[in-house]
Every structure is written in C-alpha cells, then in structure tokens.
Amino acid sequence: MAKGGSGNEKRMEAVMPKDAAPNGDALTDDDPSGQDWVGPRRRVSEMQAKLHRWAAADHDRRFDDLFNLVHDPATLIVAWDRVATNRGANTAGSDGWTVTRIEQTVGRSAFLDDLRMQIKSGEFRPQPVRERKIPKPGGSGKVRRLGIPTVADRVVQAALKLVLEPIFEADFEPVSYGFRPERRAHDAIAEIHMFGTKGYQWVLDADIEACFDSIDHVALMDRVRSRVKDKRLLRLVKAFLKAGILTELGDFEDTDAGTPQGGILSPLLANIALTVLDEHLHAPWKPGGSMGTAYQRSSRRRKDLPNWRLVRYADDFVVLTDGTDDHLLGLREDIAQVLAPLGLRLSVAKTQIVHMSQGFDFLGFRIQWKRKRGTNKWHVYTFIADRPFRSVKAKIRALTPRTSQQELRAVLIRVNQITRGWANYFKHAIAKRVFSNLHQFIWWRLVRMMRTRHRWKWKDIRRWLTDLTGRWHPISADGIDLFNPETIPITRYRYRGNKIPNPWTQAA
C-alpha cells in the first residue's frame, strides 16, 4: 500500500474483506451463524480508522490498492444510505432518476450490484451534472450554479469520499473547519473570537473568487497524487472532474477547471486543494516555527514583528494579526501568489482589510470589538449579520403571501422548520432582540395572510387568537403551534481548539 510489495497488498486486504455482505441484514459466507458478523457501517468505520491511522503515522505514505475499497459492497451500502438520507435524495440528475424511483423500480440491492460490477470492470462513466441556478442569499440578485449528479454518480462519489477523507484528514490543518467531520462554523467563529480578545485586531477578510468553478485540475490531481498511488482510483476522480455540465437550456459544457458545487466529493476536493494555503500560513505555528510557542510570539511582538492566524471555512477565510494593516497588505500579496498555481484568485469586491472595531461579517455572523455599555471595557462580540436576517425574512415572505390558499397547518410546519434551524444556528450570538423581531415579523405575516384569506377585521383576529379572558395564545392549526425563536436559550459556544474529536481515532 505504501511504496510497493506484496505485503502491502495483504495488509490492504485486511482493511475490508472482499466478501462483505451485499445488504445490511445478510450473513457472510465465512460465518453462516452470524455470531461475529458486523454491519456495513461498522466495517467501513473500521476500514476508515485503519487508513487514517496509517496516514497519520507516515505523512509521506502513498496509498495503493484503494480502488477495491471503493467498490466493496459494504462501502457502497453505506454510500447509498448517505445519498438516500440526504435532503436532495429525490432531486433527479441528468438521467431523470431519483432515489425513490430506483427503490421502487429496480430495488436497492440490484442497483448496487449492477453499479459495483460497472465500477469493478472499469465500465462506469460519470454522467454530466445537471445545472441548476439558485439565488444567492441576501437578495443580491446574483445566482449560484449548482451541479446535480445522477444518483449513481452520487453513490460513487460518496464511496470515494469514504475512502479518501480519512487519509487526507491526517494532513489537514486545525485552522480549517468547513466540510470536515466533527467541525462546524461555530468552531471557526469561536477561534476568531478567542484570538480577537488576545489582541489580533487587524483582519484580512478574504473570499476566493468562484473557487469551486476555478480550481485547476492538474494542480488538484497533483495534490491527490501526493497521497494516492492507485491509478484506477485517480482515473475515477479525474473522470468526475471532467464529466461536464448539462445546462438548464440542455446544452453540454466541458469542465476544464473546477469541481461543481453540489457534488458530494466537491467539498473534499476543494479542501485538498486549499490545504496549500493552510500549510503556508500555519507553518510558523508548528513545532520549530517562528510562532510555535507563546514566548516566541511575545518576542516577535517586542521586535515589532507580526503574528498572524488563519481561520478558513471552505473558500471563505480570515487572517488575523496582532500587527498592523500594513502587515496584512503584504500577507494579501503573499496569499495571492500561493493561490495562483491553483488557478485561484482573491475576490477584489469581497476581500478587505478592516480593524475589528469596524466589524466584519463571517459565516453569517457579525464580529466586532466594542465597548461594553456602561463601562470602559472593550470586548469582542458576535452578532447576527444583516444578510442572513434579510434572507430568512425573504423565505418567510415567499411562504406567506397574502393571497396564499395553502392550509395554515402546512404553512406553520414549513415556517417552523426554517425558523428553528435558523435560530439554532445563531443561538450562540447576541441574538435575543433579533429573535424577537423575527417572531414579530412572522406573526404579522401570518395574521395578514389570514385576514386577506377570510376577509377578517381586527376583531376577528382577536376572536381567533384570544381566549375568554382576553389572553393571547400562539397561532396554531390542527395541533401545530407557531414556533417562537425567543424560547431558544442564548448560550456561548466554547472554543474547542485541539479538543475537537476525530471520529477515526475514536473508532480505532
């Protein structure tokens, strides 16, 4: 598996047996009693733990014979489950098939058996992704291009991710948080908050222009080859990159660069490419680096040398420094040179250098250094940015037009889903007032909708929403009450740093 030898092949065979069960409740041929048989999910988890352990133990190791793990029945079963439980499971790709249609027409087992034989024989070819344009959040009027793969392609991409992710996670730096297991946007915000309180007040708030559409395929595949030696797997990854796009007008477009947003594998590939940025900016923080210890960082400050810290979430990132804005100007040029070989460049419109007292938006939050009211003490505060608030209100407006004839119960269910998810994401910010404003906004939207529908006057509304004592009660319909985001407690999200768990280390 590393650098040649039959012993490596034998070790890889031990990662996942070739006779893995074709479905979740079958028994293996080697163990007809089923006493020691483990399900596909556990088998895949054990395989991932071993791959991760080997990758972490030797950062120069190049893995061979991974292709067999991709088409292993257990891997495909777990991959299918992830695709089938995804929110877009019943969104069709360019072939028109959905998960439900496959289950009802072909059956999962037959579909996976056929898919496995195609992959194993080398006959499998990814289909062009179906283009779908969706409006960007915030009401800017701009659209984002998504690429929707076929169900078969999604399953294979999920299988590739199951095999590749534990290997590359061993190389990823702790300063990146987007699309990584056990990590979330709140961890990135917490790190910014912590370094902001330690004097890292100047911020390079950066965005990579059209990152997913612009990544150079050659540079990306070189990064993948640094860890993967299996030519069959490399060909499969490259085939997905070159699959092309079927536009909304029905035209075919080649994909000479980029990895289309919407694919299961795309976020992992983007992280693999952008690791070059993480490695470059985080290198001084590693043992032996110029910022590796608190004493070294303090010594640099005494010499008027800046310390900096990168925090990245997918293609959005910030660089904080305890130096000056001039130091960030130099870093910005340095970053542009690091990104150029990947075919990437910083967005002129979205990249700015600001002092934390001015505040900046990141991942939907507004982060600002402010004086605490009634005191002379200054703190870093996290608020809800304006754009996500406008975005959620736009979604509510679309669900509650005055002329809507949709039954109130269905409207309440959908509104509650949106509001609860939105409020849970922002519950770690200073959000009480915004939650209250959102609840009032939704309440009035529903009331106006019902007034128009039934031609009610205000006295009819009072009769509908008050009891005999005149006390108001929540808007409800058939047992569904309007959710009030104010009921969600506001809590501080604690910085986890190196305490973020690794699923494969635990599994091992």
SULJO-V713989 format. One line per field, one symbol per residue. ss: DSSP state (H for helix, E for strand, - for the rest). phi: phi as a letter, one per 40 degrees, with the letter a starting at -180 (. if undefined). burial: # if it has 9 or more other ideal C-beta (glycine too) atoms within 8 Angstrom, else .. A space follows every 50 residues. Layout:
ss->???
phi->???
burial->???
This chain:
ss->-----HHHHHHHHHH------------------------HHHHHHHHHHH HHHHHHH-----E---HHHH--HHHHHHHHHHHH--------------HH HHHHH--HHHHHHHHHHHHHH-------EEEEEEE-------EEEEEE-- HHHHHHHHHHHHHHHHHHH------E--------HHHHHHHHHHHHH--- -EEEEEEE--HHHH-EHHHHHHHHH--E--HHHHHHHHHHH---EE---- -EE---E--------HHHHHHHHHHHHHHHHHHHH--------HHHHHHH HH-----EEEEEE--EEEEEE---HHHHHHHHHHHHHHHH-----E---- -EEEE----EEE--EEEEEEE------EEEEEEE-HHHHHHHHHHHHHH- -------HHHHHHHHHHHHHHHHHHH---E-HHHHHHHHHHHHHHHHHHH HHHH---HHHHHHHHE-----E---EE--EE---HHH---------HHH- --HHHHH-
phi->.cbghccccccccccadcbdccacbcbcccbccgcbcbcdcccccccccc dccccccacccbcbfcdcccccdcccccccdcccccccdbcccccgcbcc cccccbgccccccccccccccgccbccdcccacbccchgcgcbbcbbbcc cdcccccccccdccdcccccbccccbbcfbcgbadcccccccdccccchc ccbccbaccfdccbdcccccccccccbbbccccccccccccccgbccccg ccbcbcagbdchcccdccccccccdccdccccdcccdgccbcbccccccc cccgbcbbacbbbfcbabbbbccbcccccccccccccccdccgbaccccb babbccccgacafgbbbacbccdgbbcbbcbbbcccccccccccccdccb ccccbcccccccccccccccccccccccccbdccccccccccdccccccc cccbfcbcccccccbbcccgccbccaafgbcccbccccccbcccccfccc cbcccccc
burial->##.....##.##..##...###....##..#.....#..#..######## #####.....########################....#..###..###. .##....#..###.#####....#.#######...........####### ######################..####.#....#.##########...# #########.#######.###.###.##.#..##.############... ....#.##########################......#.##...##..# #....##################...###.##.###.###.######..# #.####..####.######..........######.###########.## ...#...##.######.###.##..####.#..###.##.###.###### ###..#...##....#........###..#.##.#..#.#..#.#....# .####.#.
